């Protein structure tokens, strides 16, 4: 059973930075794709970035390329999302997710391959004014 706990959300002015963290507990961390998703009020959840723990390949949505960086501390089973140059449209609840099927289906953990069997954290709020 996988548990994911996010931290690091908060409120920031446009142009500022935040760093989100996700702690993974459970077995075989390296057999999952680890991703960050976000959902703003009235909008569908969207994939932001993901990383393949085994090998470190990454995926980014076009909307965050060049501004967000996903990384991991593999020994600690932690995944981070460094968000720079934040814009008001980045404001949302951010969720960490782990998906084994995506790990099998995609080399770079494209978030579009995360499916209904993914494990999710409780979310952390990001506000940009």
N, C-alpha and C positions, 0 to 999 in steps of 0.2 A: 504494500500500500504506500502510495506516494503522498507526501504532504509538502505544500509549497507555502512559504510565508514571505510576503513582500514588505518592504520598508523603504523609506526615503522620499515619499511624496511630500507635497507641500504647496505653498503659494509663492509665486515668483513673478517679477515684472517681465514684460516682453523683452527678449534679448538675453535673459538670464539663463542660468543653468541649474539642473537638478540631477542627482544620481539616485537611481532606483536600484534596490538590491532584492534578490530572491534567494532564499535559503531552501535547498532541496533536502528532504529527509526520506529515506527509503533505500532500496537496493538498486544496484546497477544504474547509477546516474549516467554513466557513459553510453547507455543503450537508449537514451532518450534524446529527442530534439527538445531544446529549451527555448521558449519563445516569450516575447512580450506582445501583448495585445492591448488595445484601448477601446473604450466605449464612452462616447459623449452622450448626453441626454438627447433622446429622440433620434439617435443614429445607431446604425448597426455596429457591432464589434468588428474591429479591423486589426489585422496583423501589422506590427510595427517592425520587429526585428527578431531574429532567431540565431541560435548558434548550435553547432554540432559539437558536443563536448569532446568526442573522440576525433581529433583532427583540427578542430577550431574553425571549420568553415562557417561563414556567416551569410545571412540574408537580411536585406533591408527593403522596406517599402520605399517607393520613389519619394514619397512625401517627407521622409526623414533622412535620406541619403545626404551625407556630408555634414549633418548636424548631430545625429545620434550615433553612439558607438556601443555595441554590445560586447561584453567580455565575460570571462569566467575566472574563478579561482577553483580550479578543478579539485585540488586536495580538500578544499572546504565545501565542495558541492554548492558553490554560490555563483550566481549569474548577476551581472550588473548591467544597467542601461544608463550610460552617461548621455544626458540630454543638454545640448548647448544650443544657443540661438533660439530659445523657445519662442513660439508664436502663440497668439490667443487660440488659434485653431488646434493647438496641441493639447489644450485643456481637456481632460477626460479622467475617467477611472482607468487605471492601468493594472493589467492582470498578468501575472506570470503563468505560464503553462508548460506542461511536459507531455510529450506525445511519443509513444514507441512506434506507432504506425508510420508517423512522418519520418522517423529515423530510418525505417525500412524503405520508404518510398522516394525519398529525395536526398540528394547529396549534400545540399547546403541548408536543409531544414526550412525550405520555403514555407512560410506560415499558411499558405493556401492548402497545405497537406495536413494541417492539424485537424483532427476530426472529433467526432462525438465521444470518443474514448479518452480524450486528453484529460489530464488532471489539471486543476486550476487552483490558484491561490484566491485569497479573499479580496484582493484588490487594494490599491493605494491611490488616493486622489491627487491629481495634479491640477493646479489652478494657475492660469497665466493671465495677468491683467495688463 
